[in-house]
Amino acid sequence: MFAVQFDRFGPPDVLTVGRFPEPHPAEGEVRIRVRAAGVSPVDLSLRAGRTPSRDRIVLPHVPGVDAAGVIDEIGAEVTGFAVGDEVFGAVSLARLGGATAEHAVLAFWARKPYSMPWAQAGAAGTSVETATRALDRLGVRDGVTLLVDGAAGGVGSVAVQLAAARGARVIGTARPGSHAFVAQLGAVPVAYGPGLAGRLGALGVGRVDRALDVAGAGSLPELIALTGTPASVLTLADFTGPKLGVSLSTGELGGEPDGRHGLADAAALNRDGRFRIPVQAEYRLTEAAQAHAAAERGPRQGKIAIIIPQAR
């Protein structure tokens, strides 16, 4: 098969497209013929060698953790799905990638709604899983006021919509140029950065019940003050959080994630017209280096997707 790959760590231009051995599903997995894959922060970190997980990578390596496509092989103990089903999801953490290729093996997945374009489905997996896990840990439900710090990015834009679907009042921080985008997602937009409490006060918001830090921009002390307790704050991106009593939730917290429930819920919301994966840009397989460069530049309004050509 053809796949995006890198044989050394470095900037986006280390990515090339070439032949790579086809993967096959283990027990509890499915293989798909990939139609689209997403570019996630973990992909950028692994390619650049900025994570301890680099020691587990065998080069050359195929990046990508999110993908959508058509099932063409089914592992043992998989029920309820058949070859030919259209699905979206993510690879196993143990694989650390493999999605940006003609074939990929998914560890968790859900049926792709007809209403969800391939680019959205391909970029959805880990953002939905991460956002769902974060909202569950914060106890976000009907009547709760949630502040999402970094609401315009890949995970933030998903968390805003899922929280709003639960009945929460959502406030989202973003650059001024992204305020209209954040409002479309269902949040009250506010500028990010120091002085957040004053800006919220001008909106008539004196205190929030929960806060989710997606940006990792040093806002945790203010978020703690706004909620009244570190226990009401969760960060996905600030590794100083535990020192402040704030829980740090990453994709590896609690072991291998199982996003089936979250993905199925997101699919149902999409069918009802209440949820989408915002896609900022789409790239071809041969443009993977440009896709990674765009994901690193920011600012972001949603996800970056790579479209995989289909054999004729």
Secondary structure, DSSP 4 states (H G I P E B T S, - for coil): -EEEEBSS--SGGG-EEEE-PPP---TT-EEEEEEEEEE-HHHHHHHHT-SGGGGGPPSSB---SEEEEEEEEE-TT--S--TT-EEEEE--TTT----SBSEEEESEEEEPPTTS-HHHHHTTHHHHHHHHHHHHHHT--TT-EEEEETTTSHHHHHHHHHHHHTT-EEEEEE-GGGHHHHHHHT-EEEE-SS-HHHHHHHTT----SEEEE-S-SS-HHHHHHHHSSGGGEEESS-TTGGGGT-EE--TTTTSS---HHHHHHHHHHHHTTS----EEEEEEGGGHHHHHHHHHH---SSEEEEEPPPP-
